[in-house]
Amino acid sequence: MNKKLLALAIAAALAPAAALADGGNVKITGSMHVSLDSLDTGTTSNTNVSSNSSWIKFSGDESLGNGLKAIWQVDTTVALDDVSSTAFADRNSFAGLSGGFGTVIMGKHDTPMKLTGRSVDLFGDQIGDSRNIIMGTNTTNMFDLRPQNVVAYVSPDFSGFSGIAAYVTNLDNNAATDASITAYSLSAKYASGPLMLGAAYESHDLVTTDRDSYRLVAGYTFGDFKVVGLYQSQRDIVAVGTNLEDQDVWGLGGAYKMGAYTIKAQYYQADDVDNKSDTGTNMFALGVDYALSKRTTAYVAYAQTDNDAAATYSAFGGGHLDNPGVVVGDTGRGYSLGMIHKF
């Protein structure tokens, strides 16, 4: 082979790699989270392996000059314990622009209301996940959504202050229980040193009525201790005849780090829904995390809900995907032994 032919062959071989290198930065991250659970629904006891919001994410950006970047993300659930298929890009997946002005995205994403609640949950994606209580009446998910059709703006950080605004053009194909036209969700946060304060508001424009909710959160770290709290008010959440009903929820949690161990506990209480007696509940969770490395954690946890006579709140839902439910008016309790590996 002469020198010209050899040069052409080398150039052809390197062309795909050169094109990939010019395509921007691509990152692959993920979380593999499994647990062995013993769950008591009040009438039956189940022992199962659960894949708790395990996911794999592809993301990247490209510099467009003058501090402006194109950004994208494709995030997909990984069902480690289930042969059933999950839709590709079923988690936060979007494209957008980022710069000194902040970030704008379009696609599918958690609402600012949901993100505010996630910031103070000590048992996220485990049994005892706070979404068992805060996401809505009994098992209806109303205000912890990951909708499609989202346009969102994330502000820069201004000396600890930041905000997010999201508009949903069509909420019909999501978990809201009434056909809705549009929704918007707003949040503001202050985080500096040991203190974090947050607030969120969300409103759904429904065909028959509107419903809305606001959420306040706080967190404070002092030494090896961390305390968190949440208050939430949901308004006009259920229509029964001509009655529009409200419900309040509050929760507290604390964690203590001791070397590789973190001991944690949290308590949440939902009041009765207006005009419906015996529809409240309380949930508490206890757990110990053990850091095997910077990326791998093992844990044990216990969670329990004590339902009023007409309530069916579970301690096993939220990001913990194996949820057999609870018998109405009964106590649901569970034990969990789990492991989380992040990459």
Backbone hydrogen bonds, N-H to C=O, Kabsch-Sander energy under -0.5 kcal/mol:
donor,donor_aa,acceptor,acceptor_aa,energy
6,L,2,N,-2.2
7,A,3,K,-2.3
8,L,4,K,-2.2
9,A,5,L,-2.2
10,I,6,L,-2.3
11,A,7,A,-2.3
12,A,8,L,-2.2
13,A,9,A,-1.9
14,L,10,I,-1.9
15,A,11,A,-1.1
18,A,14,L,-2.3
19,A,15,A,-2.5
20,L,16,P,-2.2
21,A,17,A,-2.4
22,D,18,A,-1.6
23,G,20,L,-1.1
24,G,21,A,-0.7
25,N,61,D,-2.1
27,K,59,S,-3.5
29,T,57,K,-2.3
31,S,55,W,-2.3
32,M,341,H,-3.0
33,H,31,S,-0.6
34,V,339,M,-2.0
35,S,50,S,-1.8
36,L,337,L,-3.1
37,D,35,S,-0.6
37,D,48,N,-3.1
38,S,335,Y,-2.3
39,L,37,D,-0.5
39,L,46,N,-3.1
40,D,333,R,-3.3
41,T,39,L,-0.6
41,T,44,T,-2.6
42,G,44,T,-0.5
46,N,39,L,-3.0
48,N,37,D,-1.9
48,N,46,N,-0.5
50,S,35,S,-2.7
52,N,33,H,-2.1
52,N,50,S,-0.8
53,S,51,S,-1.3
55,W,31,S,-2.1
56,I,76,T,-2.2
57,K,29,T,-3.5
58,F,74,V,-2.8
59,S,27,K,-2.2
60,G,72,W,-1.9
61,D,25,N,-1.1
62,E,70,A,-2.1
64,L,68,L,-3.3
65,G,68,L,-0.6
68,L,65,G,-1.8
69,K,98,S,-2.6
70,A,62,E,-2.6
71,I,96,G,-2.5
72,W,60,G,-1.9
73,Q,94,F,-2.3
74,V,58,F,-3.1
76,T,56,I,-2.4
78,V,54,S,-2.7
79,A,77,T,-0.6
80,L,78,V,-1.4
82,D,79,A,-1.0
90,D,87,A,-1.0
91,R,75,D,-2.3
93,S,108,K,-1.4
94,F,73,Q,-1.8
95,A,106,M,-1.8
96,G,71,I,-2.5
97,L,104,V,-2.2
98,S,69,K,-2.5
99,G,102,G,-2.7
102,G,99,G,-1.6
103,T,154,V,-2.5
104,V,97,L,-2.8
105,I,152,A,-2.2
106,M,95,A,-2.2
107,G,150,V,-2.1
108,K,93,S,-3.0
109,H,147,P,-1.7
111,T,145,L,-1.9
115,L,111,T,-2.4
116,T,112,P,-2.0
117,G,113,M,-1.7
118,R,114,K,-2.2
119,S,115,L,-1.2
120,V,117,G,-1.3
121,D,118,R,-1.1
122,L,120,V,-0.7
124,G,121,D,-0.7
126,Q,123,F,-1.9
128,G,315,A,-2.7
129,D,126,Q,-1.5
132,N,129,D,-2.0
133,I,130,S,-2.1
134,I,130,S,-2.4
135,M,131,R,-1.2
136,G,133,I,-0.6
140,T,137,T,-2.4
141,N,139,T,-0.6
142,M,135,M,-3.1
142,M,140,T,-0.8
143,F,135,M,-1.5
150,V,107,G,-2.7
151,V,167,Y,-2.3
152,A,105,I,-2.2
153,Y,165,A,-3.0
154,V,103,T,-2.8
155,S,163,G,-2.8
158,F,156,P,-0.5
158,F,161,F,-3.3
159,S,157,D,-0.7
161,F,158,F,-1.9
162,S,189,K,-2.1
164,I,187,S,-2.1
165,A,153,Y,-2.4
166,A,185,S,-2.6
167,Y,151,V,-2.8
168,V,183,A,-3.4
169,T,149,N,-2.3
169,T,167,Y,-0.6
174,N,171,L,-1.5
181,I,205,D,-3.3
182,T,205,D,-0.9
183,A,168,V,-1.7
184,Y,203,S,-2.0
185,S,166,A,-2.4
186,L,201,Y,-3.1
187,S,164,I,-2.3
188,A,199,A,-2.5
189,K,162,S,-2.7
190,Y,197,L,-3.0
191,A,160,G,-2.2
192,S,195,L,-2.2
195,L,192,S,-1.8
196,M,219,G,-2.4
197,L,190,Y,-2.8
198,G,217,V,-2.4
199,A,188,A,-2.3
200,A,215,R,-2.2
201,Y,186,L,-2.5
202,E,213,S,-2.5
203,S,184,Y,-2.5
204,H,211,R,-3.0
205,D,182,T,-3.0
206,L,204,H,-1.0
206,L,209,T,-1.4
207,V,179,A,-2.1
211,R,204,H,-1.7
212,D,235,R,-1.7
213,S,202,E,-2.2
214,Y,233,S,-2.0
215,R,200,A,-2.5
216,L,231,Y,-3.1
217,V,198,G,-2.5
218,A,229,G,-1.9
219,G,196,M,-2.5
220,Y,227,V,-2.5
221,T,194,P,-1.7
222,F,225,F,-2.2
225,F,222,F,-2.0
226,K,255,A,-2.2
227,V,220,Y,-2.6
228,V,253,G,-2.4
229,G,218,A,-2.3
230,L,251,G,-2.3
231,Y,216,L,-2.6
232,Q,249,V,-2.9
233,S,214,Y,-2.3
234,Q,247,Q,-3.0
235,R,212,D,-3.3
237,I,245,E,-2.8
238,V,245,E,-0.6
240,V,238,V,-0.6
240,V,243,N,-2.0
243,N,240,V,-2.1
245,E,238,V,-1.6
247,Q,234,Q,-2.3
249,V,232,Q,-2.6
250,W,269,Q,-2.1
251,G,230,L,-2.4
252,L,267,Y,-2.4
253,G,228,V,-2.3
254,G,265,A,-2.7
255,A,226,K,-2.5
256,Y,263,I,-2.8
257,K,224,D,-2.6
258,M,261,Y,-3.4
261,Y,258,M,-1.9
262,T,289,D,-2.2
263,I,256,Y,-2.7
264,K,287,G,-2.6
265,A,254,G,-2.3
266,Q,285,A,-2.0
267,Y,252,L,-3.0
268,Y,283,M,-2.9
269,Q,250,W,-2.8
270,A,281,T,-2.5
271,D,248,D,-2.6
274,D,246,D,-2.5
276,K,273,V,-2.1
279,T,276,K,-0.6
281,T,270,A,-1.9
282,N,306,D,-0.8
283,M,268,Y,-3.0
284,F,304,Q,-2.1
285,A,266,Q,-2.4
286,L,302,Y,-2.8
287,G,264,K,-2.3
288,V,300,V,-2.4
289,D,262,T,-2.7
290,Y,298,A,-3.4
291,A,260,A,-2.6
292,L,290,Y,-1.0
292,L,296,T,-1.5
293,S,296,T,-1.8
297,T,340,I,-2.7
298,A,290,Y,-2.7
299,Y,338,G,-2.3
300,V,288,V,-1.9
301,A,336,S,-2.2
302,Y,286,L,-3.0
303,A,334,G,-2.0
304,Q,284,F,-2.2
305,T,332,G,-2.6
306,D,282,N,-2.6
307,N,305,T,-0.6
307,N,330,D,-1.1
308,D,280,G,-2.3
310,A,278,D,-2.7
311,A,308,D,-1.9
320,H,317,G,-1.6
321,L,319,G,-0.8
323,N,321,L,-1.0
327,V,41,T,-2.3
329,G,311,A,-3.5
330,D,327,V,-2.3
332,G,305,T,-1.5
333,R,40,D,-1.8
334,G,303,A,-2.2
335,Y,38,S,-2.2
336,S,301,A,-2.3
337,L,36,L,-2.2
338,G,299,Y,-2.4
339,M,34,V,-2.6
340,I,297,T,-3.0
341,H,32,M,-2.4
342,K,295,R,-2.5
343,F,30,G,-2.2
